[in-house]
Every structure is written in structure tokens, then in C-alpha cells.
Amino acid sequence: MRAFCRDCFWQGEDAPRRCPDCASPRVLAHPELGQLAIAHMDCDAFYASVEKRDRPELLDQAVIVGGGKRGVVTTCCYIARIKGVRSAMPMYKALKACPEAVVIAPDFTKYRHESKRILGMAAELTPLIQNLSLDEAWMDLSGTDRLHGAPPAITLARLQARIEAETGLTVSIGLAVNKFLAKVASELDKPRGFSVIGHEARAFLAPRPVRILPGVGPAMVASLEKAGYRTVGDLARTDVKVLAERWGAHGIRLSELAHGRDYRPVNPNEARKGISCETTFNDDLAAVADLEDRLAPLCERVAQQARKGGVAGRVVTLKLRTTDFRIVTRRRTLPVATQTARTLFKVGRELLAREATGQAWRLVGIGLADLVDADLAAGDFFADGERKALASERSVDAIRARFGAAAVTSGRIMKTKAAEEDD
């Protein structure tokens, strides 16, 4: 099989302009189509698409999902993207670019439900699924041809059609020989896309900017461009020893990626790198007490996620954003791992005290990193006050699970909620 129809799933060796069975123009062709098995599935403008599905009157309107007047864009629909709106953009800039947009506060309970439905369909096809977030995942369908009666490409196209039919949402799929190329491919033809990258990977990557490579953020882009590496091809043409001397192991990784090589397996059990939560204030805050009031509920949410996920963290990370959008982060490694709000807040307060010296801030966040399995680390971190705090917080988890999230709260959190209502 070198071609197939994405509408009726006709298969063939040639690549006609239209499907010979149903006349659809959505015929996908590639010489390696029947051989590739690593895929990246990405929901199209996921949060915004869920909101549009649930509110049909918004179908032809620009929709932004995000915080209030002081918040940032969580995601937006493709109409808003055409106007220049992007994820993480300050809301005032987004509304300046697209003043007619409808702004909707995110509903993560609803998004998690839809994510579970979509990933559940994918799990019926292969156990080798590695989630990146609520709206994207890698899949390895190697060896599933006999099970599903079709090559992985056809199986994925059927999954794509099923998701749209049963949820009203669309996904884009990238198919390739490895995870890196599959993720790149999934971005090529959004929305409702299905793209393939095979033996042509190096030629395809060569003219692309270095920022397309995973792990290459703005600072690394600046470093690479200063050294004369503007495109992926520039890196591919450079001896790996030169890159290793300049950037160590990361330089070797960049060389591999520039050649289209990625040996990471699709690993369903790969540990999360961290858990975090943040909030943007309606008005800038400078007083330590006010910042602590906003920090406290974030600590509870992160700790609850850690307990629910069965993990504990050895590193606490505090995040602050200045009024001019500069991000400040501070980290502290703990002597023992934690999954309690008590410890998170204690360390977060200490880190905050060093930064909150009168300057105004527009955002605060807290996170846990260097995660470990809670059961395996039980003898390490369930000690002294931590043990008592954990028992107490687990009791609160049980009460909230039975009677609702508002059933138990702390005085500090009640004070914070009152302040937010006043805003």
C-alpha cells in the first residue's frame, strides 16, 4: 500500500488525484505508507474546539480560552490564530489583535472528560500510548497489522474518523519512523490533518529553523544563531564533535535530531517531569501576605495532584511574573520527597519572601519536580511532621471526594476565595 483514501479507506499502489471508489480528494500517498508505525496524535485547538462544539452559535466566531482581563491565552481557535492570537499571549494583546473574539474561561473538568474519551479510543488499538498532555499523545502500532486487519496508517485514519464522529472533535495525525518526526508531521496539515515523513526526513528538515527541534527554546535559539546555526541543515552539516565540544550531550542530541534520528521508544510508563499550578492576578500584588494568600490554594492543588498520581517531588519550584512579563523562577531541592501542601507552602513561602521585597507581581505559581514513585519512597518521606500532614491531607481528599471540593477548606484559602470574589 502506497496510497489510501481518508474518507472511504480505499487502498492502492498509485496516487490518484481523487479516490477511485468515492471520488474524495483526500487521498494520502507516500512510498513508505504501509511500513511506518510511530504516530503522534494531536487534538485540533482542543479546548476551543470543545467550547465550539458545546455552543454551536460560536462555530464561525473567533474563540479564545483563557483567563480574565489580566490573564493569558490558554488556547484559541484557528479563526483567532489567523488574526495573530497565540497560546500564552497576554489577554490584552490577544484582544487587541482580535477584538471581536469571544473569551471563555477554561473548564478543565470538561476537557479532561473529553481527553479520556479520545485516549480511550486510542488505547483500544495499542497499549503503547505515551500521553504528553490532555490533547496529544504518541502511539506505537508496530505489529498490529494482523490484529486490526490493516496497516497502522489505515488504523489511524479510522481512529481519526471515529473520534470526529463520536465526539464532534477533530485530531491531526503525524506518521513517521520515530517520535520526533511523527510530532513534526502532526503539525503540517492542521486541522484534520494526516501527514507522513519517511526517508525524506533530512531533506525535509534542512531548511527549517532550529526552533523546530525539541528542547530548543528561545535562549538556545539565540545561542545557536549566534554560533551560525540558523537552520536544521546547518546543524546536520556540522561534525558532531564540534557540537559536542560546544554544547556537550545536548550538542550530540541536536546532531541526531538534525539527521532525523530519534531512538526514544513510545513509553506509556515514562514519568511525568513535574506538576505545577499558577494563577494570574486581576490586579498586581506586592504585599507578601497577599501573595501568600494566592500561593496557598495552588499548593493544595499541586499536592492533591501528586497524591492522586501516586508521586512525590524532591524539588519545589516557585514561579513569578513581573508586570512587564519577565518570568522569575526559584527552586529548592528537599532533603526528602513530598506530596503535601504543608511542605509545598512552607518552602514556597520561604522562596517568595526572598523575592517579594516591594516589587509588584502579576502571577504566582508553584510546582513539584524530580518526581518519584510515592510507594517506593514511602520510607523516605513519610516521617515526622510530614507523616502527620500527609495523613491529614489524605483525610481531606476523602471528604472532598465524597462531599465535593468545597466541603473542607482552610482559613487562608477561604480568605483568598473572598478576595477573588471581591475582584
C-alpha positions, 0 to 999 in steps of 0.5 A: 500500500502506497496510497489510501483514501481518508474518507472511504479507506480505499487502498492502492499502489498509485496516487490518484488525484481523487479516490477511485471508489468515492471520488474524495480528494483526500487521498494520502500517498507516500512510498513508505505508507504501509511500513511506518508505525510511530504516530503522534496524535494531536487534538485540533485547538482542543479546548476551543474546539470543545467550547465550539462544539458545546455552543454551536452559535460560536462555530464561525466566531473567533474563540479564545480560552483563557483567563480574565482581563489580566490573564493569558491565552490558554488556547484559541481557535484557528479563526483567532490564530489567523488574526495573530492570537497565540497560546500564552499571549497576554489577554490584552494583546490577544484582544487587541489583535482580535477584538471581536473574539469571544473569551471563555474561561477554561473548564478543565473538568470538561476537557479532561472528560473529553481527553479520556474519551479520545485516549480511550479510543486510542488505547483500544488499538495499542497499549503503547500510548505515551500521553504528553498532555490532555490533547496529544499523545504518541502511539506505537502500532508496530505489529498490529497489522494482523490484529486490526486487519490493516496497516497502522496508517489505515488504523489511524485514519479510522481512529481519526474518523471515529473520534470526529464522529463520536465526539464532534472533535477533530485530531491531526495525525503525524506518521513517521519512523520515530517520535520526533518526526511523527510530532513534526508531521502532526503539525503540517496539515492542521486541522484534520490533518494526516501527514507522513515523513519517511526517508525524506526526513533530512531533506525535509528538515534542512531548511527549517529553523532550529526552533523546530527541534525539541528542547530548543527554546528561545535562549538556545535559539539565540545561542545557536544563531549566534554560533551560525546555526540558523537552520536544521541543515546547518546543524546536520552539516556540522561534525558532531564533535564540534557540537559536542565540544560546544554544547556537550550531550545536548550538542550530540542530541541536536546532531541526531535530531538534525539527521532525523534520528530519534531512538526514544521508544513510545513509553506509556510508563515514562514519568511525568517531569513535574506538576505545577499550578499558577494563577494570574492576578486581576490586579498586581500584588506586592504585599507578601501576605497577599501573595501568600494568600494566592500561593496557598490554594495552588499548593493544595492543588499541586499536592492533591495532584501528586497524591492522586498520581501516586508521586512525590517531588524532591524539588519545589519550584516557585514561579513569578511574573513581573508586570512587564512579563519577565518570568522569575523562577526559584527552586529548592531541592528537599532533603526528602520527597513530598506530596503535601501542601504543608511542605509545598507552602512552607518552602514556597513561602520561604522562596517568595519572601526572598523575592517579594521585597516591594516589587509588584507581581502579576502571577504566582505559581508553584510546582513539584519536580524530580518526581518519584514513585510515592510507594517506593519512597514511602520510607523516605518521606513519610516521617515526622511532621510530614507523616502527620500532614500527609495523613491529614491531607489524605483525610481531606481528599476523602471528604472532598471526594465524597462531599465535593471540593468545597466541603473542607477548606482552610482559613487562608484559602477561604480568605483568598476565595473572598478576595477573588470574589471581591475582584 
